[in-house]
Amino acid sequence: MAERKTISLTSERLIIRLPEHRDIPEIIRFQRRNTAHFAAVFPSRPKGFLTTAFWRERIQAAHADATADVGYRFYMFAADAPREIVGTINLHQVQRGVAQYCVMGYSIDHRHEGRGLMLEGVERIVRFAFDDLNLHRVMANYMPSNERSGRVLRRAGFVVEGYARDYLLINGQWRDHILTSRTNPNWREPRPRRARRRM
Ligand SMILES: CC(C)(COP(=O)(O)OP(=O)(O)OC[C@H]1O[C@@H](n2cnc3c(N)ncnc32)[C@H](O)[C@@H]1OP(=O)(O)O)[C@@H](O)C(=O)NCCC(=O)NCCS
């Protein structure tokens, strides 16, 4: 059994945490009710996407990735209804060494669009990335047609840094993306680990 990681981040209206096996029925309901909403912006769903077995594996992998500090795949739950998933937010491709950056991804349930919940989630996870993970840069990329996503990033202080042609394969087509990021003004150099003295 892989090590379990407990991370729970709170904000005014959200609880952001790693998924647990008990969340699987709600994860499947969340994905099912948002099939059309996510279709244009996320890659095609793999085989078995709406099955318990698929999510058992995914959850195991999410905990293993967080333990290894390579990725943090969170769900956002409503603070006043803590079993209800309102969205997803993740930091993936965590790079250490001279890079100290990660890539952020997110989504909100179509029933909760237009309430500022995504912005609230982004602000909370950026604080986690900077203050707790001590990352130097959070990057986020969106398709030019996804204006809503662009507005969330702008409001959260992300700045446009470039334009990547044919950046991601979405539903069988290479799609251009606008590249943005936000950097950590309080980044601190990690103290070098002391070598253990040999007896
Ligand atoms: C992109 C996406 C997350 C944006 O969601 P969203 O609901 O527009 O974002 P927010 O939760 O921050 O809400 C912002 C809107 O709520 C409004 N709002 C209402 N109450 C608010 C509050 N208390 N605080 C802030 N904004 C509030 C804002 O005015 C804003 O509306 P506007 O953009 O029309 O001006 C969502 O459309 C989505 O999940 N899309 C599919 C997946 C996706 O595209 N993911 C990103 C891939 S790059």
The ligand as a Tripos MOL2 file, in Angstrom:
@<TRIPOS>MOLECULE
LIG
   48    50     1     0     0
SMALL
NO_CHARGES

@<TRIPOS>ATOM
      1 C1        -12.2310   28.2400  -16.8130 C.3       1 LIG1
      2 C2        -13.1940   28.1220  -15.6540 C.3       1 LIG1
      3 C3        -12.5160   27.4350  -14.4700 C.3       1 LIG1
      4 C4        -13.5870   29.5610  -15.2280 C.3       1 LIG1
      5 O1        -14.5780   29.4910  -14.2390 O.3       1 LIG1
      6 P1        -15.3210   30.8200  -13.7230 P.3       1 LIG1
      7 O2        -16.5110   30.3990  -12.9660 O.co2     1 LIG1
      8 O3        -15.4840   31.7540  -14.8550 O.co2     1 LIG1
      9 O4        -14.2230   31.4790  -12.7590 O.3       1 LIG1
     10 P2        -14.4610   32.0670  -11.3080 P.3       1 LIG1
     11 O5        -14.9570   31.0190  -10.4030 O.co2     1 LIG1
     12 O6        -13.2070   32.7480  -10.8920 O.co2     1 LIG1
     13 O7        -15.6220   33.1090  -11.5150 O.3       1 LIG1
     14 C5        -15.3700   34.3300  -12.1670 C.3       1 LIG1
     15 C6        -16.6890   34.9730  -12.5490 C.3       1 LIG1
     16 O8        -17.5720   34.9900  -11.4310 O.3       1 LIG1
     17 C7        -17.9650   36.3360  -11.1390 C.3       1 LIG1
     18 N1        -18.1040   36.4030   -9.6700 N.ar      1 LIG1
     19 C8        -19.2800   36.2770   -9.0210 C.ar      1 LIG1
     20 N2        -19.0710   36.3190   -7.6900 N.ar      1 LIG1
     21 C9        -17.7430   36.4750   -7.5150 C.ar      1 LIG1
     22 C10       -16.9120   36.5760   -6.3450 C.ar      1 LIG1
     23 N3        -17.4390   36.5120   -5.1170 N.pl3     1 LIG1
     24 N4        -15.5830   36.7130   -6.5100 N.ar      1 LIG1
     25 C11       -15.0440   36.7810   -7.7330 C.ar      1 LIG1
     26 N5        -15.7750   36.6800   -8.8790 N.ar      1 LIG1
     27 C12       -17.1180   36.5250   -8.7610 C.ar      1 LIG1
     28 C13       -16.8940   37.2110  -11.7430 C.3       1 LIG1
     29 O9        -17.3540   38.4910  -12.0680 O.3       1 LIG1
     30 C14       -16.5090   36.4050  -12.9660 C.3       1 LIG1
     31 O10       -17.3890   36.6170  -14.0310 O.3       1 LIG1
     32 P3        -16.8300   37.1600  -15.4480 P.3       1 LIG1
     33 O11       -15.6490   36.3150  -15.8050 O.co2     1 LIG1
     34 O12       -17.9990   36.9880  -16.3490 O.co2     1 LIG1
     35 O13       -16.4410   38.5700  -15.2040 O.co2     1 LIG1
     36 C15       -14.4780   27.3330  -16.0300 C.3       1 LIG1
     37 O14       -15.1090   27.9910  -17.1090 O.3       1 LIG1
     38 C16       -14.2020   25.8760  -16.3940 C.2       1 LIG1
     39 O15       -14.1000   25.0130  -15.5260 O.2       1 LIG1
     40 N6        -14.1020   25.5950  -17.7050 N.am      1 LIG1
     41 C17       -13.8430   24.2290  -18.1840 C.3       1 LIG1
     42 C18       -12.4740   23.7030  -17.7690 C.3       1 LIG1
     43 C19       -11.3630   24.6710  -18.1310 C.2       1 LIG1
     44 O16       -11.4560   25.4170  -19.0960 O.2       1 LIG1
     45 N7        -10.2710   24.6310  -17.3620 N.am      1 LIG1
     46 C20        -9.1120   25.4770  -17.5960 C.3       1 LIG1
     47 C21        -8.2680   24.9490  -18.6840 C.3       1 LIG1
     48 S1         -6.9460   26.0910  -19.0440 S.3       1 LIG1
@<TRIPOS>BOND
     1     1     2 1
     2     2     3 1
     3     2     4 1
     4     2    36 1
     5     4     5 1
     6     5     6 1
     7     6     7 2
     8     6     8 1
     9     6     9 1
    10     9    10 1
    11    10    11 2
    12    10    12 1
    13    10    13 1
    14    13    14 1
    15    14    15 1
    16    15    16 1
    17    15    30 1
    18    16    17 1
    19    17    18 1
    20    17    28 1
    21    18    19 ar
    22    18    27 ar
    23    19    20 ar
    24    20    21 ar
    25    21    22 ar
    26    21    27 ar
    27    22    23 1
    28    22    24 ar
    29    24    25 ar
    30    25    26 ar
    31    26    27 ar
    32    28    29 1
    33    28    30 1
    34    30    31 1
    35    31    32 1
    36    32    33 2
    37    32    34 1
    38    32    35 1
    39    36    37 1
    40    36    38 1
    41    38    39 2
    42    38    40 1
    43    40    41 1
    44    41    42 1
    45    42    43 1
    46    43    44 2
    47    43    45 1
    48    45    46 1
    49    46    47 1
    50    47    48 1
@<TRIPOS>SUBSTRUCTURE
     1 LIG1         1 GROUP 0 **** ****
